[in-house]
Amino acid sequence: MSVVEGYVAFCNVLNEDEYRGQSVGFNVTLCLEDSAKEALESEEVIVKEYHGVGQRKFKSKSQEYFDILDADGNALKLSEELPRGTKVRLLWNGGKDVSPQYGRSTYLSKLKVLEMGDGNIPLAFEGGDDNNDF
């Protein structure tokens, strides 16, 4: 298991995400600092970039497979999805196989909320008017 910190870009930890009308499970996509991006890449995880900021999705098929914690490590009951810009620390498992196209899969094990966000991501996006450029 590995640990990574980042800022929430997209969050589906309460409600399953859908793609083209099909459920694709639970996930959280993080915006990453360069050091976190490099750490993931060293584990053969492919990190995509959006306006110069690394992003990676961490997923789970079921809510039973991951815990949501507050900054002190206590269970956190959410009433809504985490807002964009929430700083989190994830404990994740990597898939056994490495795809040449997608890299190593990233499976969410624990999500610790370090600081609730307000809808803004504190990383600058190159070429964007502001950090709400999604």
PADRENDO-903922 format. One record per residue: residue in three letters; residue number from 1; z, y, x negated of N, C-alpha, C in turn. Coordinates in Angstrom, 3 decimals. Each point is the difference from the previous one (the first is absolute). Layout:
% residues N
code=ALA | pos=NUM | n_pz=Z | n_py=Y | n_px=X | ca_pz=Z | ca_py=Y | ca_px=X | c_pz=Z | c_py=Y | c_px=X;
...
//
This chain:
% residues 134
code=MET | pos=1 | n_pz=0.000 | n_py=-1.185 | n_px=-0.838 | ca_pz=0.000 | ca_py=1.185 | ca_px=0.838 | c_pz=0.000 | c_py=1.241 | c_px=-0.878;
code=SER | pos=2 | n_pz=-0.633 | n_py=1.045 | n_px=0.505 | ca_pz=-0.105 | ca_py=1.255 | ca_px=-0.728 | c_pz=0.431 | c_py=1.156 | c_px=0.894;
code=VAL | pos=3 | n_pz=0.272 | n_py=1.137 | n_px=-0.623 | ca_pz=0.448 | ca_py=1.190 | ca_px=0.715 | c_pz=-0.972 | c_py=1.137 | c_px=-0.276;
code=VAL | pos=4 | n_pz=-0.272 | n_py=0.802 | n_px=1.037 | ca_pz=-0.843 | ca_py=1.178 | ca_px=-0.153 | c_pz=0.536 | c_py=1.098 | c_px=0.919;
code=GLU | pos=5 | n_pz=-0.117 | n_py=1.248 | n_px=-0.456 | ca_pz=0.376 | ca_py=1.151 | ca_px=0.821 | c_pz=-1.235 | c_py=0.821 | c_px=0.298;
code=GLY | pos=6 | n_pz=0.009 | n_py=0.638 | n_px=1.160 | ca_pz=-1.103 | ca_py=0.870 | ca_px=0.370 | c_pz=0.313 | c_py=0.731 | c_px=1.288;
code=TYR | pos=7 | n_pz=-1.014 | n_py=0.681 | n_px=0.509 | ca_pz=0.118 | ca_py=0.794 | ca_px=1.220 | c_pz=-0.886 | c_py=-0.611 | c_px=1.078;
code=VAL | pos=8 | n_pz=0.545 | n_py=-0.121 | n_px=1.206 | ca_pz=-0.736 | ca_py=-0.609 | ca_px=1.099 | c_pz=-1.213 | c_py=0.837 | c_px=0.371;
code=ALA | pos=9 | n_pz=-1.163 | n_py=-0.641 | n_px=0.012 | ca_pz=-1.221 | ca_py=0.631 | ca_px=0.503 | c_pz=-0.254 | c_py=-0.485 | c_px=1.425;
code=PHE | pos=10 | n_pz=0.105 | n_py=-1.314 | n_px=0.197 | ca_pz=-0.181 | ca_py=-0.626 | ca_px=1.311 | c_pz=1.086 | c_py=-1.050 | c_px=0.165;
code=CYS | pos=11 | n_pz=0.546 | n_py=-0.104 | n_px=1.208 | ca_pz=1.105 | ca_py=-0.920 | ca_px=0.223 | c_pz=-0.177 | c_py=-0.761 | c_px=1.306;
code=ASN | pos=12 | n_pz=0.080 | n_py=-1.309 | n_px=-0.082 | ca_pz=-0.014 | ca_py=-0.882 | ca_px=1.162 | c_pz=1.036 | c_py=-1.092 | c_px=-0.231;
code=VAL | pos=13 | n_pz=1.277 | n_py=0.381 | n_px=-0.006 | ca_pz=1.060 | ca_py=-0.981 | ca_px=-0.207 | c_pz=0.705 | c_py=-0.361 | c_px=1.311;
code=LEU | pos=14 | n_pz=-0.214 | n_py=0.797 | n_px=1.046 | ca_pz=0.571 | ca_py=-0.316 | ca_px=1.314 | c_pz=-1.024 | c_py=-0.625 | c_px=0.930;
code=ASN | pos=15 | n_pz=-1.215 | n_py=0.501 | n_px=-0.069 | ca_pz=-1.092 | ca_py=-0.482 | ca_px=0.848 | c_pz=-1.112 | c_py=-0.535 | c_px=-0.879;
code=GLU | pos=16 | n_pz=-0.563 | n_py=-1.122 | n_px=0.409 | ca_pz=-1.081 | ca_py=-0.593 | ca_px=-0.786 | c_pz=-1.200 | c_py=0.929 | c_px=-0.074;
code=ASP | pos=17 | n_pz=-0.597 | n_py=0.054 | n_px=-1.164 | ca_pz=-1.212 | ca_py=0.769 | ca_px=-0.224 | c_pz=-1.169 | c_py=-0.742 | c_px=0.652;
code=GLU | pos=18 | n_pz=-0.999 | n_py=0.743 | n_px=0.410 | ca_pz=-1.198 | ca_py=-0.610 | ca_px=0.580 | c_pz=-1.236 | c_py=0.491 | c_px=-0.725;
code=TYR | pos=19 | n_pz=-0.966 | n_py=-0.895 | n_px=-0.106 | ca_pz=-1.296 | ca_py=0.335 | ca_px=-0.574 | c_pz=-1.051 | c_py=-0.615 | c_px=0.901;
code=ARG | pos=20 | n_pz=-0.844 | n_py=0.859 | n_px=0.567 | ca_pz=-1.054 | ca_py=-0.440 | ca_px=0.914 | c_pz=0.546 | c_py=-0.864 | c_px=1.142;
code=GLY | pos=21 | n_pz=1.149 | n_py=0.421 | n_px=0.535 | ca_pz=0.587 | ca_py=-0.692 | ca_px=1.136 | c_pz=0.792 | c_py=-1.249 | c_px=-0.338;
code=GLN | pos=22 | n_pz=0.063 | n_py=-0.367 | n_px=-1.273 | ca_pz=0.726 | ca_py=-1.193 | ca_px=-0.428 | c_pz=1.282 | c_py=0.393 | c_px=-0.739;
code=SER | pos=23 | n_pz=1.076 | n_py=-0.706 | n_px=0.289 | ca_pz=1.249 | ca_py=0.226 | ca_px=-0.704 | c_pz=-0.148 | c_py=-0.465 | c_px=-1.446;
code=VAL | pos=24 | n_pz=0.430 | n_py=0.845 | n_px=-0.929 | ca_pz=-0.066 | ca_py=-0.352 | ca_px=-1.423 | c_pz=1.381 | c_py=0.026 | c_px=-0.652;
code=GLY | pos=25 | n_pz=1.054 | n_py=-0.069 | n_px=0.800 | ca_pz=1.358 | ca_py=-0.095 | ca_px=-0.537 | c_pz=0.648 | c_py=1.345 | c_px=-0.253;
code=PHE | pos=26 | n_pz=1.091 | n_py=-0.054 | n_px=-0.722 | ca_pz=0.809 | ca_py=1.173 | ca_px=-0.314 | c_pz=-0.303 | c_py=0.447 | c_px=-1.421;
code=ASN | pos=27 | n_pz=0.059 | n_py=1.298 | n_px=-0.251 | ca_pz=-0.308 | ca_py=0.488 | ca_px=-1.339 | c_pz=0.487 | c_py=1.424 | c_px=-0.212;
code=VAL | pos=28 | n_pz=0.038 | n_py=0.365 | n_px=-1.259 | ca_pz=0.272 | ca_py=1.378 | ca_px=-0.392 | c_pz=-0.915 | c_py=0.307 | c_px=-1.183;
code=THR | pos=29 | n_pz=-0.671 | n_py=1.147 | n_px=0.068 | ca_pz=-0.862 | ca_py=0.446 | ca_px=-1.091 | c_pz=0.713 | c_py=1.137 | c_px=-0.710;
code=LEU | pos=30 | n_pz=0.117 | n_py=-0.127 | n_px=-1.320 | ca_pz=0.711 | ca_py=0.996 | ca_px=-0.794 | c_pz=-0.939 | c_py=0.829 | c_px=-0.854;
code=CYS | pos=31 | n_pz=0.337 | n_py=1.275 | n_px=-0.155 | ca_pz=-0.594 | ca_py=0.858 | ca_px=-1.022 | c_pz=0.891 | c_py=-0.146 | c_px=-1.224;
code=LEU | pos=32 | n_pz=-0.614 | n_py=-0.169 | n_px=-1.146 | ca_pz=0.733 | ca_py=-0.375 | ca_px=-1.203 | c_pz=-0.099 | c_py=1.028 | c_px=-1.113;
code=GLU | pos=33 | n_pz=1.101 | n_py=0.177 | n_px=-0.710 | ca_pz=-0.009 | ca_py=0.780 | ca_px=-1.238 | c_pz=-0.784 | c_py=-0.818 | c_px=-1.027;
code=ASP | pos=34 | n_pz=-0.482 | n_py=0.645 | n_px=-1.061 | ca_pz=-0.798 | ca_py=-0.698 | ca_px=-1.006 | c_pz=0.741 | c_py=-1.182 | c_px=-0.622;
code=SER | pos=35 | n_pz=1.305 | n_py=0.152 | n_px=-0.267 | ca_pz=0.759 | ca_py=-1.088 | ca_px=-0.630 | c_pz=0.078 | c_py=-1.225 | c_px=0.917;
code=ALA | pos=36 | n_pz=0.167 | n_py=0.219 | n_px=1.306 | ca_pz=0.037 | ca_py=-1.111 | ca_px=0.957 | c_pz=-1.374 | c_py=-0.658 | c_px=0.096;
code=LYS | pos=37 | n_pz=-1.036 | n_py=0.823 | n_px=-0.005 | ca_pz=-1.374 | ca_py=-0.523 | ca_px=0.040 | c_pz=-0.263 | c_py=-0.891 | c_px=-1.209;
code=GLU | pos=38 | n_pz=0.387 | n_py=0.470 | n_px=-1.173 | ca_pz=-0.222 | ca_py=-0.773 | ca_px=-1.227 | c_pz=0.803 | c_py=-1.300 | c_px=0.000;
code=ALA | pos=39 | n_pz=1.217 | n_py=0.036 | n_px=0.543 | ca_pz=0.825 | ca_py=-1.210 | ca_px=0.073 | c_pz=-0.656 | c_py=-1.035 | c_px=0.909;
code=LEU | pos=40 | n_pz=-0.537 | n_py=0.429 | n_px=1.139 | ca_pz=-0.682 | ca_py=-0.927 | ca_px=0.900 | c_pz=-1.256 | c_py=-0.567 | c_px=-0.662;
code=GLU | pos=41 | n_pz=-0.768 | n_py=0.858 | n_px=-0.639 | ca_pz=-1.229 | ca_py=-0.454 | ca_px=-0.644 | c_pz=0.300 | c_py=-1.010 | c_px=-1.116;
code=SER | pos=42 | n_pz=1.153 | n_py=0.145 | n_px=-0.658 | ca_pz=0.366 | ca_py=-0.957 | ca_px=-1.050 | c_pz=0.298 | c_py=-1.380 | c_px=0.581;
code=GLU | pos=43 | n_pz=0.245 | n_py=-0.056 | n_px=1.310 | ca_pz=0.222 | ca_py=-1.276 | ca_px=0.684 | c_pz=-1.259 | c_py=-0.450 | c_px=0.750;
code=GLU | pos=44 | n_pz=-1.143 | n_py=0.560 | n_px=-0.378 | ca_pz=-1.310 | ca_py=-0.342 | ca_px=0.547 | c_pz=-0.165 | c_py=0.377 | c_px=1.472;
code=VAL | pos=45 | n_pz=0.717 | n_py=1.036 | n_px=0.422 | ca_pz=-0.137 | ca_py=0.550 | ca_px=1.341 | c_pz=-1.022 | c_py=1.131 | c_px=-0.071;
code=ILE | pos=46 | n_pz=-0.984 | n_py=-0.019 | n_px=0.882 | ca_pz=-0.985 | ca_py=1.077 | ca_px=0.037 | c_pz=0.563 | c_py=1.145 | c_px=0.831;
code=VAL | pos=47 | n_pz=0.023 | n_py=1.191 | n_px=-0.599 | ca_pz=0.493 | ca_py=1.201 | ca_px=0.662 | c_pz=-1.196 | c_py=0.908 | c_px=0.252;
code=LYS | pos=48 | n_pz=-0.213 | n_py=0.343 | n_px=1.263 | ca_pz=-1.100 | ca_py=0.901 | ca_px=0.346 | c_pz=0.475 | c_py=1.436 | c_px=-0.143;
code=GLU | pos=49 | n_pz=-0.952 | n_py=0.909 | n_px=-0.161 | ca_pz=0.346 | ca_py=1.415 | ca_px=-0.117 | c_pz=-0.577 | c_py=0.789 | c_px=1.158;
code=TYR | pos=50 | n_pz=0.789 | n_py=0.961 | n_px=0.453 | ca_pz=-0.449 | ca_py=0.943 | ca_px=1.021 | c_pz=0.289 | c_py=1.387 | c_px=-0.529;
code=HIS | pos=51 | n_pz=-1.052 | n_py=0.773 | n_px=-0.264 | ca_pz=0.144 | ca_py=1.350 | ca_px=-0.554 | c_pz=0.910 | c_py=0.009 | c_px=-1.225;
code=GLY | pos=52 | n_pz=-0.161 | n_py=-0.995 | n_px=-0.872 | ca_pz=0.739 | ca_py=-0.032 | ca_px=-1.256 | c_pz=1.398 | c_py=-0.586 | c_px=0.071;
code=VAL | pos=53 | n_pz=0.413 | n_py=-0.494 | n_px=1.165 | ca_pz=1.332 | ca_py=-0.596 | ca_px=0.149 | c_pz=-0.162 | c_py=-1.487 | c_px=0.297;
code=GLY | pos=54 | n_pz=0.683 | n_py=-0.841 | n_px=-0.772 | ca_pz=-0.064 | ca_py=-1.433 | ca_px=0.208 | c_pz=0.666 | c_py=-0.408 | c_px=1.297;
code=GLN | pos=55 | n_pz=-0.605 | n_py=-0.969 | n_px=0.702 | ca_pz=0.556 | ca_py=-0.527 | ca_px=1.245 | c_pz=-0.110 | c_py=-1.517 | c_px=0.007;
code=ARG | pos=56 | n_pz=1.019 | n_py=-0.645 | n_px=0.566 | ca_pz=-0.025 | ca_py=-1.447 | ca_px=0.145 | c_pz=0.725 | c_py=-0.396 | c_px=1.280;
code=LYS | pos=57 | n_pz=-0.552 | n_py=-1.013 | n_px=0.684 | ca_pz=0.595 | ca_py=-0.529 | ca_px=1.226 | c_pz=0.823 | c_py=-1.242 | c_px=-0.340;
code=PHE | pos=58 | n_pz=1.185 | n_py=-0.073 | n_px=0.607 | ca_pz=0.876 | ca_py=-1.156 | ca_px=-0.107 | c_pz=0.146 | c_py=-0.556 | c_px=1.405;
code=LYS | pos=59 | n_pz=-0.177 | n_py=-1.306 | n_px=0.171 | ca_pz=-0.107 | ca_py=-0.538 | ca_px=1.348 | c_pz=0.933 | c_py=-1.182 | c_px=0.242;
code=SER | pos=60 | n_pz=0.141 | n_py=-0.324 | n_px=1.280 | ca_pz=0.772 | ca_py=-1.159 | ca_px=0.435 | c_pz=-0.561 | c_py=-0.474 | c_px=1.335;
code=LYS | pos=61 | n_pz=-0.024 | n_py=-1.291 | n_px=0.213 | ca_pz=-0.486 | ca_py=-0.538 | ca_px=1.276 | c_pz=1.010 | c_py=0.180 | c_px=1.113;
code=SER | pos=62 | n_pz=1.295 | n_py=0.096 | n_px=-0.353 | ca_pz=1.050 | ca_py=0.074 | ca_px=1.006 | c_pz=1.133 | c_py=0.891 | c_px=-0.471;
code=GLN | pos=63 | n_pz=0.687 | n_py=0.633 | n_px=0.935 | ca_pz=1.169 | ca_py=0.813 | ca_px=-0.334 | c_pz=1.129 | c_py=-0.865 | c_px=-0.543;
code=GLU | pos=64 | n_pz=-0.027 | n_py=-1.282 | n_px=0.293 | ca_pz=1.037 | ca_py=-0.914 | ca_px=-0.487 | c_pz=-0.040 | c_py=-0.167 | c_px=-1.512;
code=TYR | pos=65 | n_pz=-1.126 | n_py=0.348 | n_px=-0.630 | ca_pz=-0.171 | ca_py=-0.231 | ca_px=-1.428 | c_pz=0.423 | c_py=1.178 | c_px=-0.874;
code=PHE | pos=66 | n_pz=0.436 | n_py=1.116 | n_px=0.606 | ca_pz=0.442 | ca_py=1.126 | ca_px=-0.818 | c_pz=1.166 | c_py=0.719 | c_px=0.660;
code=ASP | pos=67 | n_pz=0.821 | n_py=0.640 | n_px=-0.835 | ca_pz=1.162 | ca_py=0.760 | ca_px=0.452 | c_pz=-0.258 | c_py=1.483 | c_px=-0.201;
code=ILE | pos=68 | n_pz=0.574 | n_py=0.824 | n_px=0.874 | ca_pz=-0.059 | ca_py=1.455 | ca_px=-0.144 | c_pz=1.422 | c_py=0.476 | c_px=-0.239;
code=LEU | pos=69 | n_pz=0.194 | n_py=0.719 | n_px=-1.110 | ca_pz=1.333 | ca_py=0.422 | ca_px=-0.416 | c_pz=0.078 | c_py=1.517 | c_px=-0.177;
code=ASP | pos=70 | n_pz=1.228 | n_py=0.536 | n_px=0.110 | ca_pz=0.194 | ca_py=1.411 | ca_px=-0.321 | c_pz=0.249 | c_py=0.121 | c_px=-1.507;
code=ALA | pos=71 | n_pz=0.205 | n_py=1.207 | n_px=-0.487 | ca_pz=0.150 | ca_py=0.233 | ca_px=-1.438 | c_pz=1.206 | c_py=-0.723 | c_px=-0.591;
code=ASP | pos=72 | n_pz=1.008 | n_py=-0.315 | n_px=0.827 | ca_pz=1.189 | ca_py=-0.706 | ca_px=-0.469 | c_pz=-0.140 | c_py=-1.518 | c_px=0.075;
code=GLY | pos=73 | n_pz=-1.136 | n_py=-0.488 | n_px=0.505 | ca_pz=-0.244 | ca_py=-1.432 | ca_px=0.082 | c_pz=0.445 | c_py=-0.640 | c_px=1.297;
code=ASN | pos=74 | n_pz=0.382 | n_py=0.828 | n_px=0.992 | ca_pz=0.404 | ca_py=-0.519 | ca_px=1.304 | c_pz=-1.215 | c_py=-0.137 | c_px=0.905;
code=ALA | pos=75 | n_pz=0.054 | n_py=-0.960 | n_px=0.922 | ca_pz=-1.104 | ca_py=-0.199 | ca_px=0.945 | c_pz=-0.256 | c_py=1.298 | c_px=0.764;
code=LEU | pos=76 | n_pz=-1.267 | n_py=0.347 | n_px=0.145 | ca_pz=-0.394 | ca_py=1.235 | ca_px=0.685 | c_pz=-0.820 | c_py=-0.374 | c_px=1.222;
code=LYS | pos=77 | n_pz=0.422 | n_py=0.459 | n_px=1.151 | ca_pz=-0.713 | ca_py=-0.255 | ca_px=1.251 | c_pz=-0.838 | c_py=1.242 | c_px=0.304;
code=LEU | pos=78 | n_pz=-1.299 | n_py=-0.141 | n_px=-0.011 | ca_pz=-0.899 | ca_py=1.127 | ca_px=0.258 | c_pz=-0.374 | c_py=0.055 | c_px=1.469;
code=SER | pos=79 | n_pz=-0.127 | n_py=1.219 | n_px=0.538 | ca_pz=-0.453 | ca_py=0.162 | ca_px=1.381 | c_pz=-1.475 | c_py=0.387 | c_px=0.045;
code=GLU | pos=80 | n_pz=-0.532 | n_py=0.405 | n_px=-1.151 | ca_pz=-1.427 | ca_py=0.330 | ca_px=-0.108 | c_pz=-0.444 | c_py=-0.283 | c_px=-1.426;
code=GLU | pos=81 | n_pz=-1.325 | n_py=-0.032 | n_px=-0.186 | ca_pz=-0.545 | ca_py=-0.261 | ca_px=-1.334 | c_pz=0.468 | c_py=1.080 | c_px=-0.976;
code=LEU | pos=82 | n_pz=0.075 | n_py=-0.359 | n_px=-1.270 | ca_pz=0.392 | ca_py=0.972 | ca_px=-1.019 | c_pz=-1.057 | c_py=1.086 | c_px=-0.111;
code=PRO | pos=83 | n_pz=0.417 | n_py=1.276 | n_px=-0.050 | ca_pz=-0.982 | ca_py=1.076 | ca_px=-0.109 | c_pz=-0.647 | c_py=0.041 | c_px=-1.381;
code=ARG | pos=84 | n_pz=-1.195 | n_py=0.541 | n_px=-0.027 | ca_pz=-0.712 | ca_py=0.175 | ca_px=-1.258 | c_pz=0.865 | c_py=0.822 | c_px=-0.949;
code=GLY | pos=85 | n_pz=-0.011 | n_py=-0.373 | n_px=-1.269 | ca_pz=0.778 | ca_py=0.714 | ca_px=-1.000 | c_pz=1.391 | c_py=-0.557 | c_px=-0.227;
code=THR | pos=86 | n_pz=0.407 | n_py=-1.005 | n_px=0.781 | ca_pz=1.302 | ca_py=-0.622 | ca_px=-0.211 | c_pz=-0.007 | c_py=-0.716 | c_px=-1.346;
code=LYS | pos=87 | n_pz=1.009 | n_py=0.283 | n_px=-0.829 | ca_pz=0.081 | ca_py=-0.661 | ca_px=-1.300 | c_pz=0.694 | c_py=-1.342 | c_px=0.189;
code=VAL | pos=88 | n_pz=-0.652 | n_py=-1.057 | n_px=-0.476 | ca_pz=0.521 | ca_py=-1.354 | ca_px=0.159 | c_pz=-0.056 | c_py=-0.768 | c_px=-1.315;
code=ARG | pos=89 | n_pz=0.821 | n_py=-1.026 | n_px=-0.059 | ca_pz=-0.059 | ca_py=-0.973 | ca_px=-1.092 | c_pz=-0.263 | c_py=-1.348 | c_px=0.649;
code=LEU | pos=90 | n_pz=-0.998 | n_py=-0.702 | n_px=-0.498 | ca_pz=-0.363 | ca_py=-1.305 | ca_px=0.558 | c_pz=0.294 | c_py=-1.110 | c_px=-0.982;
code=LEU | pos=91 | n_pz=0.496 | n_py=-1.104 | n_px=0.534 | ca_pz=0.064 | ca_py=-1.253 | ca_px=-0.728 | c_pz=-1.150 | c_py=-0.823 | c_px=0.553;
code=TRP | pos=92 | n_pz=-0.889 | n_py=-0.444 | n_px=-0.864 | ca_pz=-1.196 | ca_py=-0.692 | ca_px=0.475 | c_pz=-0.284 | c_py=-1.244 | c_px=-0.835;
code=ASN | pos=93 | n_pz=-0.715 | n_py=-0.918 | n_px=0.638 | ca_pz=-0.463 | ca_py=-1.219 | ca_px=-0.653 | c_pz=-1.502 | c_py=0.090 | c_px=-0.189;
code=GLY | pos=94 | n_pz=-0.469 | n_py=-0.510 | n_px=-1.105 | ca_pz=-1.434 | ca_py=-0.059 | ca_px=-0.231 | c_pz=-0.557 | c_py=-1.361 | c_px=0.356;
code=GLY | pos=95 | n_pz=-1.227 | n_py=-0.017 | n_px=0.492 | ca_pz=-0.665 | ca_py=-1.264 | ca_px=0.286 | c_pz=-0.232 | c_py=-0.783 | c_px=-1.282;
code=LYS | pos=96 | n_pz=-0.165 | n_py=-1.309 | n_px=0.142 | ca_pz=-0.207 | ca_py=-0.855 | ca_px=-1.175 | c_pz=-1.358 | c_py=0.242 | c_px=-0.637;
code=ASP | pos=97 | n_pz=-1.019 | n_py=0.149 | n_px=0.832 | ca_pz=-1.362 | ca_py=0.150 | ca_px=-0.503 | c_pz=-0.362 | c_py=1.471 | c_px=-0.127;
code=VAL | pos=98 | n_pz=-0.933 | n_py=0.275 | n_px=-0.910 | ca_pz=-0.495 | ca_py=1.360 | ca_px=-0.206 | c_pz=-1.483 | c_py=0.025 | c_px=0.345;
code=SER | pos=99 | n_pz=-0.344 | n_py=0.769 | n_px=1.018 | ca_pz=-1.400 | ca_py=0.140 | ca_px=0.405 | c_pz=-0.683 | c_py=1.019 | c_px=-0.897;
code=PRO | pos=100 | n_pz=-1.225 | n_py=-0.299 | n_px=-0.466 | ca_pz=-0.722 | ca_py=0.981 | ca_px=-0.815 | c_pz=-0.283 | c_py=1.292 | c_px=0.775;
code=GLN | pos=101 | n_pz=-0.145 | n_py=-0.118 | n_px=1.306 | ca_pz=-0.326 | ca_py=1.169 | ca_px=0.818 | c_pz=1.241 | c_py=0.756 | c_px=0.466;
code=TYR | pos=102 | n_pz=1.061 | n_py=-0.716 | n_px=0.362 | ca_pz=1.181 | ca_py=0.626 | ca_px=0.599 | c_pz=1.243 | c_py=-0.025 | c_px=-0.888;
code=GLY | pos=103 | n_pz=-0.031 | n_py=-0.741 | n_px=-1.100 | ca_pz=1.164 | ca_py=-0.095 | ca_px=-0.870 | c_pz=1.065 | c_py=-0.900 | c_px=0.608;
code=ARG | pos=104 | n_pz=1.221 | n_py=0.168 | n_px=-0.473 | ca_pz=1.124 | ca_py=-0.805 | ca_px=0.498 | c_pz=0.479 | c_py=0.559 | c_px=1.333;
code=SER | pos=105 | n_pz=0.258 | n_py=-0.871 | n_px=0.970 | ca_pz=0.539 | ca_py=0.413 | ca_px=1.297 | c_pz=1.424 | c_py=0.500 | c_px=-0.171;
code=THR | pos=106 | n_pz=0.409 | n_py=0.930 | n_px=0.873 | ca_pz=1.339 | ca_py=0.576 | ca_px=-0.063 | c_pz=0.701 | c_py=-0.212 | c_px=1.340;
code=TYR | pos=107 | n_pz=1.071 | n_py=-0.791 | n_px=-0.031 | ca_pz=0.739 | ca_py=-0.349 | ca_px=1.214 | c_pz=1.363 | c_py=0.683 | c_px=0.005;
code=LEU | pos=108 | n_pz=0.280 | n_py=0.704 | n_px=1.074 | ca_pz=1.236 | ca_py=0.758 | ca_px=0.170 | c_pz=1.187 | c_py=-0.940 | c_px=0.202;
code=SER | pos=109 | n_pz=1.077 | n_py=0.221 | n_px=-0.775 | ca_pz=1.207 | ca_py=-0.801 | ca_px=0.141 | c_pz=1.169 | c_py=0.857 | c_px=0.496;
code=LYS | pos=110 | n_pz=0.198 | n_py=1.170 | n_px=-0.625 | ca_pz=1.037 | ca_py=0.944 | ca_px=0.435 | c_pz=-0.540 | c_py=1.412 | c_px=-0.137;
code=LEU | pos=111 | n_pz=0.400 | n_py=0.846 | n_px=0.929 | ca_pz=-0.397 | ca_py=1.402 | ca_px=-0.018 | c_pz=1.282 | c_py=0.817 | c_px=0.086;
code=LYS | pos=112 | n_pz=0.274 | n_py=0.791 | n_px=-1.037 | ca_pz=1.183 | ca_py=0.851 | ca_px=-0.019 | c_pz=-0.437 | c_py=1.453 | c_px=0.145;
code=VAL | pos=113 | n_pz=0.522 | n_py=0.669 | n_px=1.025 | ca_pz=-0.314 | ca_py=1.409 | ca_px=0.245 | c_pz=0.903 | c_py=0.849 | c_px=-0.893;
code=LEU | pos=114 | n_pz=-0.604 | n_py=0.720 | n_px=-0.941 | ca_pz=0.766 | ca_py=0.845 | ca_px=-0.917 | c_pz=0.166 | c_py=1.410 | c_px=0.543;
code=GLU | pos=115 | n_pz=-1.060 | n_py=0.502 | n_px=0.646 | ca_pz=0.037 | ca_py=1.362 | ca_px=0.544 | c_pz=-1.040 | c_py=0.102 | c_px=1.115;
code=MET | pos=116 | n_pz=0.452 | n_py=0.397 | n_px=1.189 | ca_pz=-0.921 | ca_py=0.112 | ca_px=1.138 | c_pz=-0.997 | c_py=1.131 | c_px=-0.249;
code=GLY | pos=117 | n_pz=-1.236 | n_py=-0.240 | n_px=0.390 | ca_pz=-1.056 | ca_py=0.987 | ca_px=-0.171 | c_pz=-0.129 | c_py=0.912 | c_px=1.200;
code=ASP | pos=118 | n_pz=-0.804 | n_py=1.036 | n_px=-0.182 | ca_pz=-0.228 | ca_py=0.975 | ca_px=1.075 | c_pz=-1.471 | c_py=0.093 | c_px=0.366;
code=GLY | pos=119 | n_pz=-0.791 | n_py=-0.978 | n_px=-0.412 | ca_pz=-1.420 | ca_py=0.016 | ca_px=0.304 | c_pz=-0.866 | c_py=0.439 | c_px=-1.167;
code=ASN | pos=120 | n_pz=0.617 | n_py=0.551 | n_px=-1.036 | ca_pz=-0.731 | ca_py=0.422 | ca_px=-1.190 | c_pz=0.278 | c_py=-0.962 | c_px=-1.142;
code=ILE | pos=121 | n_pz=-1.006 | n_py=-0.236 | n_px=-0.808 | ca_pz=0.156 | ca_py=-0.865 | ca_px=-1.167 | c_pz=0.119 | c_py=0.894 | c_px=-1.221;
code=PRO | pos=122 | n_pz=1.088 | n_py=-0.135 | n_px=-0.769 | ca_pz=0.224 | ca_py=0.922 | ca_px=-1.112 | c_pz=-0.876 | c_py=-0.203 | c_px=-1.228;
code=LEU | pos=123 | n_pz=-1.064 | n_py=-0.760 | n_px=0.110 | ca_pz=-0.945 | ca_py=-0.138 | ca_px=-1.104 | c_pz=-1.230 | c_py=0.846 | c_px=0.318;
code=ALA | pos=124 | n_pz=-0.541 | n_py=0.659 | n_px=-0.982 | ca_pz=-1.174 | ca_py=0.855 | ca_px=0.227 | c_pz=-1.259 | c_py=-0.852 | c_px=0.067;
code=PHE | pos=125 | n_pz=-0.842 | n_py=0.297 | n_px=0.969 | ca_pz=-1.297 | ca_py=-0.669 | ca_px=0.111 | c_pz=-1.065 | c_py=0.916 | c_px=-0.577;
code=GLU | pos=126 | n_pz=-0.735 | n_py=-0.510 | n_px=-0.974 | ca_pz=-1.091 | ca_py=0.781 | ca_px=-0.572 | c_pz=-1.105 | c_py=0.157 | c_px=1.027;
code=GLY | pos=127 | n_pz=-0.491 | n_py=1.195 | n_px=0.153 | ca_pz=-1.118 | ca_py=0.230 | ca_px=0.908 | c_pz=0.407 | c_py=0.188 | c_px=1.445;
code=GLY | pos=128 | n_pz=1.279 | n_py=-0.127 | n_px=0.307 | ca_pz=0.467 | ca_py=0.201 | ca_px=1.362 | c_pz=0.545 | c_py=1.401 | c_px=0.175;
code=ASP | pos=129 | n_pz=-0.072 | n_py=0.527 | n_px=1.214 | ca_pz=0.530 | ca_py=1.329 | ca_px=0.261 | c_pz=1.521 | c_py=0.005 | c_px=-0.088;
code=ASP | pos=130 | n_pz=0.628 | n_py=-1.064 | n_px=0.461 | ca_pz=1.450 | ca_py=-0.142 | ca_px=-0.102 | c_pz=0.324 | c_py=-1.494 | c_px=0.014;
code=ASN | pos=131 | n_pz=1.284 | n_py=-0.333 | n_px=-0.005 | ca_pz=0.337 | ca_py=-1.429 | ca_px=-0.090 | c_pz=-0.014 | c_py=-0.692 | c_px=1.355;
code=ASN | pos=132 | n_pz=-0.572 | n_py=0.629 | n_px=1.026 | ca_pz=-0.201 | ca_py=-0.655 | ca_px=1.283 | c_pz=-1.456 | c_py=-0.455 | c_px=0.142;
code=ASP | pos=133 | n_pz=-0.737 | n_py=-0.020 | n_px=-1.079 | ca_pz=-1.440 | ca_py=-0.275 | ca_px=0.033 | c_pz=-0.290 | c_py=-1.497 | c_px=0.107;
code=PHE | pos=134 | n_pz=0.364 | n_py=-0.600 | n_px=1.107 | ca_pz=-0.304 | ca_py=-1.413 | ca_px=0.229 | c_pz=-1.026 | c_py=-0.137 | c_px=1.073;
//
